[in-house]
Amino acid sequence: MTAEIVNLRRARKQRARQDAEKQAEQNRVTFGRTKAERHLTEAGRDLAARRLEGHRLPEGNEESGEP
């Protein structure tokens, strides 16, 4: 019966890689969106901003009634 010799430095690095991969997988699930989804969201935000800006009253017409 011979015990397996373990290099602790390699074992720590391997565990760190496994932990990093678990974290990466979790991030992919949480934050992962396709490029098309990101562009669609950005286009929606731009459209909303343009609509809001289009409804803005011109400056200088507040309460005075002058054009």
OpenMM code with the backbone's topology and positions (N, CA, C; nanometers):
from openmm import Vec3, app, unit

residues = "MET THR ALA GLU ILE VAL ASN LEU ARG ARG ALA ARG LYS GLN ARG ALA ARG GLN ASP ALA GLU LYS GLN ALA GLU GLN ASN ARG VAL THR PHE GLY ARG THR LYS ALA GLU ARG HIS LEU THR GLU ALA GLY ARG ASP LEU ALA ALA ARG ARG LEU GLU GLY HIS ARG LEU PRO GLU GLY ASN GLU GLU SER GLY GLU PRO".split()
positions = [
    Vec3(0.0830, -0.1177, 0.0000),
    Vec3(0.0000, 0.0000, 0.0000),
    Vec3(0.0876, 0.1243, 0.0000),
    Vec3(0.0837, 0.1904, -0.1123),
    Vec3(0.1604, 0.3126, -0.1243),
    Vec3(0.0640, 0.4291, -0.1407),
    Vec3(0.0893, 0.5306, -0.0637),
    Vec3(0.0036, 0.6489, -0.0720),
    Vec3(0.0404, 0.7303, -0.1949),
    Vec3(-0.0594, 0.7954, -0.2507),
    Vec3(-0.0344, 0.8785, -0.3680),
    Vec3(0.0287, 1.0097, -0.3240),
    Vec3(0.1370, 1.0461, -0.3898),
    Vec3(0.2062, 1.1704, -0.3573),
    Vec3(0.1331, 1.2839, -0.4280),
    Vec3(0.1016, 1.3877, -0.3498),
    Vec3(0.0246, 1.4997, -0.4030),
    Vec3(0.1094, 1.6257, -0.3934),
    Vec3(0.1224, 1.6940, -0.5041),
    Vec3(0.1915, 1.8223, -0.5044),
    Vec3(0.0882, 1.9270, -0.4625),
    Vec3(0.1064, 1.9868, -0.3456),
    Vec3(0.0071, 2.0787, -0.2909),
    Vec3(-0.0094, 2.2037, -0.3769),
    Vec3(0.0978, 2.2502, -0.4376),
    Vec3(0.0892, 2.3689, -0.5233),
    Vec3(-0.0013, 2.3401, -0.6420),
    Vec3(0.0179, 2.2234, -0.7050),
    Vec3(-0.0680, 2.1862, -0.8181),
    Vec3(-0.2122, 2.1665, -0.7743),
    Vec3(-0.2306, 2.1058, -0.6588),
    Vec3(-0.3667, 2.0825, -0.6087),
    Vec3(-0.4377, 2.2158, -0.5837),
    Vec3(-0.3668, 2.3139, -0.5249),
    Vec3(-0.4271, 2.4458, -0.5005),
    Vec3(-0.4629, 2.5139, -0.6315),
    Vec3(-0.3720, 2.5070, -0.7285),
    Vec3(-0.3985, 2.5702, -0.8580),
    Vec3(-0.5170, 2.5028, -0.9280),
    Vec3(-0.5228, 2.3721, -0.9207),
    Vec3(-0.6327, 2.3002, -0.9844),
    Vec3(-0.7659, 2.3376, -0.9179),
    Vec3(-0.7664, 2.3456, -0.7864),
    Vec3(-0.8887, 2.3841, -0.7155),
    Vec3(-0.9276, 2.5273, -0.7511),
    Vec3(-0.8294, 2.6161, -0.7621),
    Vec3(-0.8577, 2.7548, -0.7985),
    Vec3(-0.9178, 2.7611, -0.9392),
    Vec3(-0.8656, 2.6814, -1.0314),
    Vec3(-0.9215, 2.6774, -1.1679),
    Vec3(-1.0651, 2.6275, -1.1675),
    Vec3(-1.0911, 2.5235, -1.0880),
    Vec3(-1.2268, 2.4690, -1.0801),
    Vec3(-1.3227, 2.5726, -1.0207),
    Vec3(-1.2791, 2.6432, -0.9180),
    Vec3(-1.3627, 2.7468, -0.8566),
    Vec3(-1.3887, 2.8612, -0.9550),
    Vec3(-1.2847, 2.8991, -1.0295),
    Vec3(-1.3003, 3.0052, -1.1281),
    Vec3(-1.3978, 2.9618, -1.2373),
    Vec3(-1.3913, 2.8359, -1.2779),
    Vec3(-1.4833, 2.7864, -1.3812),
    Vec3(-1.6267, 2.7842, -1.3295),
    Vec3(-1.6458, 2.7474, -1.2036),
    Vec3(-1.7802, 2.7508, -1.1452),
    Vec3(-1.8345, 2.8932, -1.1441),
    Vec3(-1.7504, 2.9874, -1.1059),
    Vec3(-1.7910, 3.1280, -1.1023),
    Vec3(-1.8220, 3.1780, -1.2435),
    Vec3(-1.7412, 3.1387, -1.3401),
    Vec3(-1.7640, 3.1799, -1.4790),
    Vec3(-1.8970, 3.1237, -1.5298),
    Vec3(-1.9255, 2.9997, -1.4968),
    Vec3(-2.0520, 2.9388, -1.5382),
    Vec3(-2.1702, 3.0132, -1.4768),
    Vec3(-2.1578, 3.0478, -1.3505),
    Vec3(-2.2644, 3.1225, -1.2836),
    Vec3(-2.2824, 3.2600, -1.3492),
    Vec3(-2.1724, 3.3266, -1.3834),
    Vec3(-2.1801, 3.4569, -1.4491),
    Vec3(-2.2437, 3.4449, -1.5875),
    Vec3(-2.2138, 3.3375, -1.6587),
    Vec3(-2.2744, 3.3185, -1.7904),
    Vec3(-2.4253, 3.3042, -1.7779),
    Vec3(-2.4692, 3.2338, -1.6750),
    Vec3(-2.6126, 3.2162, -1.6544),
    Vec3(-2.6763, 3.3490, -1.6134),
    Vec3(-2.6098, 3.4219, -1.5250),
    Vec3(-2.6665, 3.5453, -1.4715),
    Vec3(-2.6624, 3.6590, -1.5719),
    Vec3(-2.5492, 3.6811, -1.6348),
    Vec3(-2.5303, 3.7992, -1.7185),
    Vec3(-2.5290, 3.7687, -1.8674),
    Vec3(-2.5280, 3.6443, -1.9036),
    Vec3(-2.5104, 3.6077, -2.0430),
    Vec3(-2.6304, 3.6438, -2.1289),
    Vec3(-2.6080, 3.7274, -2.2258),
    Vec3(-2.7093, 3.7619, -2.3247),
    Vec3(-2.6422, 3.7618, -2.4605),
    Vec3(-2.7194, 3.7299, -2.5623),
    Vec3(-2.6619, 3.7281, -2.6952),
    Vec3(-2.6394, 3.8707, -2.7433),
    Vec3(-2.5582, 3.8835, -2.8446),
    Vec3(-2.5295, 4.0151, -2.9015),
    Vec3(-2.6584, 4.0788, -2.9536),
    Vec3(-2.7436, 3.9993, -3.0151),
    Vec3(-2.8706, 4.0502, -3.0675),
    Vec3(-2.9576, 4.1049, -2.9547),
    Vec3(-2.9613, 4.0356, -2.8420),
    Vec3(-3.0403, 4.0835, -2.7280),
    Vec3(-2.9858, 4.2153, -2.6751),
    Vec3(-2.8533, 4.2269, -2.6687),
    Vec3(-2.7935, 4.3528, -2.6210),
    Vec3(-2.8259, 4.4671, -2.7161),
    Vec3(-2.8165, 4.4420, -2.8471),
    Vec3(-2.8466, 4.5466, -2.9449),
    Vec3(-2.9941, 4.5862, -2.9410),
    Vec3(-3.0815, 4.4892, -2.9220),
    Vec3(-3.2242, 4.5173, -2.9141),
    Vec3(-3.2556, 4.6047, -2.7926),
    Vec3(-3.1955, 4.5737, -2.6796),
    Vec3(-3.2155, 4.6535, -2.5591),
    Vec3(-3.1625, 4.7950, -2.5785),
    Vec3(-3.0458, 4.8073, -2.6379),
    Vec3(-2.9863, 4.9385, -2.6627),
    Vec3(-3.0731, 5.0201, -2.7587),
    Vec3(-3.1262, 4.9565, -2.8619),
    Vec3(-3.2131, 5.0262, -2.9579),
    Vec3(-3.3405, 5.0737, -2.8897),
    Vec3(-3.3940, 4.9928, -2.8015),
    Vec3(-3.5136, 5.0326, -2.7262),
    Vec3(-3.4864, 5.1524, -2.6373),
    Vec3(-3.3709, 5.1533, -2.5719),
    Vec3(-3.3342, 5.2679, -2.4868),
    Vec3(-3.3170, 5.3945, -2.5696),
    Vec3(-3.2521, 5.3809, -2.6864),
    Vec3(-3.2321, 5.4968, -2.7740),
    Vec3(-3.3662, 5.5523, -2.8222),
    Vec3(-3.4574, 5.4633, -2.8598),
    Vec3(-3.5887, 5.5057, -2.9065),
    Vec3(-3.6640, 5.5790, -2.7958),
    Vec3(-3.6596, 5.5264, -2.6748),
    Vec3(-3.7278, 5.5907, -2.5625),
    Vec3(-3.6678, 5.7285, -2.5357),
    Vec3(-3.5357, 5.7408, -2.5433),
    Vec3(-3.4708, 5.8697, -2.5200),
    Vec3(-3.5092, 5.9705, -2.6281),
    Vec3(-3.5155, 5.9254, -2.7543),
    Vec3(-3.5550, 6.0159, -2.8630),
    Vec3(-3.6994, 6.0611, -2.8474),
    Vec3(-3.7869, 5.9701, -2.8083),
    Vec3(-3.9279, 6.0067, -2.7877),
    Vec3(-3.9415, 6.1073, -2.6739),
    Vec3(-3.8697, 6.0852, -2.5669),
    Vec3(-3.8746, 6.1774, -2.4539),
    Vec3(-3.8228, 6.3148, -2.4950),
    Vec3(-3.7146, 6.3168, -2.5681),
    Vec3(-3.6579, 6.4436, -2.6145),
    Vec3(-3.7534, 6.5125, -2.7112),
    Vec3(-3.8255, 6.4377, -2.7919),
    Vec3(-3.9212, 6.4949, -2.8859),
    Vec3(-4.0397, 6.5609, -2.8174),
    Vec3(-4.0706, 6.5192, -2.6964),
    Vec3(-4.1820, 6.5780, -2.6221),
    Vec3(-4.1382, 6.6926, -2.5318),
    Vec3(-4.0111, 6.7235, -2.5317),
    Vec3(-3.9602, 6.8312, -2.4469),
    Vec3(-4.0073, 6.9655, -2.5028),
    Vec3(-4.0472, 7.0531, -2.4141),
    Vec3(-4.0892, 7.1868, -2.4550),
    Vec3(-3.9664, 7.2705, -2.4872),
    Vec3(-3.9789, 7.3605, -2.5838),
    Vec3(-3.8658, 7.4474, -2.6151),
    Vec3(-3.8319, 7.5374, -2.4957),
    Vec3(-3.7056, 7.5708, -2.4815),
    Vec3(-3.6645, 7.6559, -2.3698),
    Vec3(-3.7113, 7.7983, -2.3923),
    Vec3(-3.7389, 7.8722, -2.2839),
    Vec3(-3.7778, 8.0113, -2.2923),
    Vec3(-3.9278, 8.0310, -2.2935),
    Vec3(-4.0068, 7.9259, -2.3018),
    Vec3(-4.1524, 7.9389, -2.3059),
    Vec3(-4.2173, 7.9075, -2.1726),
    Vec3(-4.1427, 7.9039, -2.0682),
    Vec3(-4.1983, 7.8682, -1.9382),
    Vec3(-4.2740, 7.9859, -1.8798),
    Vec3(-4.4027, 7.9680, -1.8582),
    Vec3(-4.4868, 8.0631, -1.7874),
    Vec3(-4.5000, 8.1995, -1.8543),
    Vec3(-4.4186, 8.2350, -1.9518),
    Vec3(-4.4249, 8.3686, -2.0091),
    Vec3(-4.5244, 8.3780, -2.1228),
    Vec3(-4.5503, 8.2692, -2.1909),
    Vec3(-4.6438, 8.2695, -2.3009),
    Vec3(-4.5863, 8.3248, -2.4291),
    Vec3(-4.4609, 8.3606, -2.4331),
    Vec3(-4.3971, 8.4133, -2.5539),
    Vec3(-4.3452, 8.3004, -2.6404),
    Vec3(-4.3557, 8.3145, -2.7733),
    Vec3(-4.3043, 8.2099, -2.8625),
    Vec3(-4.1556, 8.2106, -2.8763),
] * unit.nanometer
topology = app.Topology()
chain = topology.addChain("A")
for resn in residues:
    res = topology.addResidue(resn, chain)
    for name in ("N", "CA", "C"):
        topology.addAtom(name, app.Element.getBySymbol(name[0]), res)
